[in-house]
Amino acid sequence: MKFHALLASFALGWSLHAAHPFVACDYIGNKVAIVSADGKIETQFDCPNPQDVWRLANGNFLICYRNGAREVTRDNKTVWEYKAPDKVEVHACQPLKDGRVLIAEGGTARLIEVDRDGKIVKELPLPSATTQKTHEQIRGTRKLANGHYLLCLKGDHKLVEMDGDGKIVREIKTPGDLHEAIALPNGNILISCGDGHKVIEVDRNDKVVWEIGENDLPNNPLRLAAGMQRLPNGNTIICNYLGHGHLGEQAQFIEVTKDKKVVWEFRDEKQFKSVNQLQLLDVSGDPVKGEILR
């Protein structure tokens, strides 16, 4: 569909199903799905409460879900898996160097790096004040090129940068229970603020230099801001998680420009309940997903 047709469809109030191929987590629908540009699910990975997904350089996909993480092929074969301990929630994963996988666990309140044999080769405790509440401990987590970690401490309402030894080197207080933090190439950090109903971008001095507020986008109030992707053209994809009473009310994710114009939205209640994380598959480079250290 051409760009002018997209704009016309918005004016008419149509729901658009797809404009890019993508892979997405449907937390309530208990699946990760690869979707074509015409909106068709090509492959579906069934798993409870998925939270994170990456397309890897080898064409496989790394996903994490409530009970662990695994690497799967396009034809749904598992080639690597980590199973978390009982009563533990896994909320983030990331492919690292030498095939290792970074995993953030609530319950054990730890970050771990796991090798291809399933062995834990590094472990760090989460610096969280809510360690007694499994579901509140952690959300988006990323390892940076300098060996530091960005941690979304959900229940503490703050983003923490921690060095490779577990020392806190930076803290950013956020509105709401943040879900994702992405280190951008310009040194800024993009943060989705969960039920704070905001997405903010902060500079190296923690100053907010750009934001999308709850009611900044016509017909698209931010409910729970979850996964994101910053595109090479400067636009931002925002997953608008619609759990907590908003299923079926509006688009499940949107693309917005720097001047807060919606250029694409995805809404498909037949195939998805609520999208909380995604990655576009036709975009070269991927600064929003963070640095793939592999």
C-alpha positions in Angstrom: 0.0 0.0 0.0 1.4 3.4 -1.0 2.0 6.1 1.5 -0.8 8.4 0.3 -3.2 5.4 0.5 -2.1 4.8 4.0 -2.9 8.4 5.0 -6.3 8.1 3.2 -7.1 5.0 5.1 -6.4 6.7 8.4 -8.7 9.5 7.5 -11.5 7.0 6.8 -10.8 5.3 10.1 -9.8 2.0 8.6 -7.7 -0.5 10.6 -4.5 -1.4 8.8 -3.2 -5.0 9.3 0.3 -4.7 8.0 2.8 -2.6 6.1 6.0 -4.4 7.0 6.9 -8.0 7.7 7.6 -8.4 11.5 8.0 -10.8 14.4 6.0 -10.0 17.5 5.3 -11.3 21.0 1.6 -11.6 22.0 1.8 -11.8 25.7 -1.8 -12.6 26.4 -2.2 -14.7 23.3 0.8 -16.9 24.4 2.7 -16.9 21.1 5.4 -15.3 19.1 4.5 -14.9 15.4 6.3 -14.1 12.2 3.9 -12.0 10.1 4.2 -11.2 6.4 3.8 -7.7 4.9 0.2 -8.6 4.0 -0.7 -9.5 7.6 -0.5 -13.3 7.3 1.0 -15.3 10.2 3.8 -17.4 8.5 5.1 -19.2 11.6 3.9 -19.3 15.1 5.8 -20.3 18.2 3.5 -21.2 21.1 4.8 -20.3 24.5 3.4 -18.8 27.8 3.6 -15.0 28.1 6.5 -14.1 25.7 8.4 -10.9 26.5 11.3 -10.5 24.1 12.3 -11.5 20.5 15.2 -11.2 18.2 15.9 -12.2 14.6 19.4 -13.6 14.6 22.1 -13.3 11.9 21.6 -17.0 11.1 17.9 -16.5 10.3 16.7 -18.1 13.6 14.8 -16.3 16.3 15.7 -15.9 20.0 12.6 -15.6 22.2 12.0 -15.5 25.9 8.8 -16.4 27.7 7.6 -16.9 31.3 9.5 -20.1 31.9 12.8 -19.6 29.9 14.3 -18.8 26.6 15.0 -20.6 23.4 16.3 -20.3 19.8 14.0 -21.5 17.2 14.2 -21.9 13.4 11.7 -20.5 11.0 10.1 -24.0 10.7 9.7 -24.0 14.5 12.5 -26.3 15.6 14.2 -25.6 18.9 18.0 -25.6 18.5 18.8 -24.1 22.0 16.9 -23.7 25.2 17.2 -22.5 28.7 14.6 -23.5 31.3 14.3 -21.2 34.3 13.8 -22.5 37.9 10.3 -23.1 39.2 8.3 -19.9 40.1 10.7 -17.7 38.1 9.6 -15.3 35.4 11.9 -14.5 32.5 11.3 -11.0 31.1 14.2 -10.2 28.8 16.8 -11.9 26.6 19.6 -10.8 24.3 22.1 -12.6 22.0 25.7 -12.0 23.1 29.2 -12.8 21.8 30.3 -16.4 21.3 26.6 -17.5 21.2 25.9 -16.6 24.8 22.4 -15.4 25.8 21.7 -12.7 28.4 18.6 -13.5 30.5 16.8 -11.4 33.1 15.0 -13.4 35.8 12.4 -12.3 38.3 12.1 -14.5 41.3 15.8 -15.3 41.5 16.4 -11.6 41.0 19.4 -12.0 38.8 21.0 -11.5 35.4 22.6 -14.5 33.9 24.7 -15.2 30.8 24.1 -18.7 29.4 26.4 -20.5 26.9 25.4 -22.8 24.0 25.6 -25.9 26.4 23.1 -24.3 28.7 25.7 -23.5 31.4 25.5 -20.3 33.4 28.8 -18.6 32.8 28.0 -15.3 34.6 25.5 -14.2 37.2 24.8 -10.9 38.8 22.1 -9.9 41.3 19.5 -7.3 40.4 19.9 -4.1 42.4 16.2 -3.9 43.0 14.3 -2.8 46.1 11.3 -5.0 45.2 13.0 -8.4 45.2 10.2 -9.9 47.2 7.8 -9.3 44.3 8.6 -11.6 41.4 6.5 -9.9 38.8 7.8 -6.4 39.7 11.6 -7.0 39.7 12.7 -6.6 36.1 11.6 -6.0 32.5 13.7 -4.9 29.5 17.4 -5.6 29.9 20.3 -5.0 27.5 24.1 -5.5 27.6 26.0 -2.6 26.0 29.3 -2.8 23.9 31.3 -1.5 27.0 30.1 -4.5 29.1 27.6 -2.5 31.1 23.9 -3.4 31.5 20.7 -1.3 31.2 18.1 -2.6 33.6 14.4 -1.6 33.7 13.6 -2.0 37.4 9.9 -2.1 36.9 8.7 -1.9 40.5 11.3 0.7 41.4 10.3 3.0 38.6 13.8 3.6 37.5 16.4 2.7 34.8 19.7 1.6 36.1 23.0 1.3 34.3 25.2 -1.3 36.0 28.8 -2.1 35.1 30.1 -5.6 34.4 30.9 -6.2 38.1 27.4 -5.2 39.3 28.2 -1.6 40.4 25.5 1.0 39.7 26.9 3.8 37.6 23.7 5.6 36.6 20.1 5.9 37.7 17.2 7.5 35.9 13.9 7.9 37.7 10.9 7.3 35.3 7.2 7.9 35.4 5.5 4.5 35.6 6.8 1.0 35.7 9.2 1.2 32.7 9.3 -1.8 30.3 12.1 -1.1 27.7 15.3 1.0 27.5 17.3 1.2 24.3 20.7 2.8 23.9 20.7 4.8 20.7 23.7 5.5 18.4 23.7 9.2 19.4 24.2 8.4 23.1 20.6 9.0 24.1 18.4 6.4 25.7 14.8 5.6 24.6 12.6 4.5 27.4 9.0 3.2 27.4 7.4 4.0 30.7 4.7 1.3 31.0 1.7 2.5 32.9 3.2 5.9 33.1 1.6 6.2 29.6 4.8 7.8 28.1 7.8 7.1 25.8 10.7 9.4 26.6 14.2 9.9 25.1 16.8 11.2 27.5 20.3 12.6 26.7 23.6 11.9 28.5 22.6 14.3 31.2 19.2 12.6 31.8 17.4 15.5 30.2 14.2 14.5 28.4 14.8 15.7 24.8 11.7 14.0 23.2 8.5 12.3 24.4 5.2 10.9 23.5 2.6 11.5 26.2 -0.6 9.6 26.9 -2.9 11.7 24.7 -0.4 13.1 22.1 -1.6 10.8 19.3 -5.2 11.2 18.1 -7.2 8.0 18.5 -4.1 6.3 20.0 -3.9 7.0 23.7 -0.9 5.3 25.3 -2.1 2.6 27.6 0.9 0.6 28.7 4.0 1.5 26.6 6.0 -1.6 26.1 8.4 -2.8 23.4 9.8 -0.3 20.8 12.0 0.0 17.7 13.7 3.2 16.6 14.0 3.1 12.8 16.9 4.4 10.7 14.6 7.3 9.4 14.2 8.4 13.0 10.6 7.1 13.4 9.7 5.0 16.4 7.6 1.9 16.6 5.7 1.7 20.0 3.9 -1.4 21.3 0.8 -0.2 23.0 0.0 -3.1 25.4 -3.8 -3.3 25.7 -4.1 -5.7 28.7 -5.6 -4.3 31.9 -9.0 -3.7 30.4 -8.3 -2.3 26.9 -8.2 -5.3 24.6 -9.8 -4.6 21.2 -10.1 -0.9 21.7 -7.4 0.4 19.4 -4.2 -0.2 17.4 -1.8 -2.8 19.0 1.4 -0.9 17.8 2.1 2.2 15.9 4.8 4.0 14.0 5.3 7.7 14.8 7.5 10.4 13.5 9.7 12.8 15.5 6.9 15.4 15.3 4.4 12.9 16.6 2.6 12.0 13.4 1.2 8.5 13.0 2.4 7.0 9.7 1.4 3.3 10.3 -0.6 1.4 12.8 -1.3 -2.3 13.3 -4.5 -3.7 14.6 -5.7 -7.3 14.2 -7.9 -8.7 17.0 -8.5 -11.9 15.1 -4.9 -13.0 15.2 -3.5 -11.1 18.1 -4.7 -10.1 21.6 -2.0 -7.6 22.7 1.5 -7.1 21.2 4.1 -6.2 23.7 7.4 -6.6 21.8 8.3 -6.7 18.1 11.0 -6.4 15.4 10.4 -5.2 11.9 12.0 -7.7 9.5 12.6 -5.4 6.4 14.6 -2.7 8.2 18.4 -2.6 7.7 20.2 -2.0 10.9 18.4 -2.2 14.2 19.3 0.5 16.8 16.1 0.1 18.7 16.8 -3.5 19.6 20.1 -2.4 21.0 23.6 -3.6 20.0 23.6 -7.2 19.0 26.9 -8.4 20.5 27.4 -11.4 18.2 
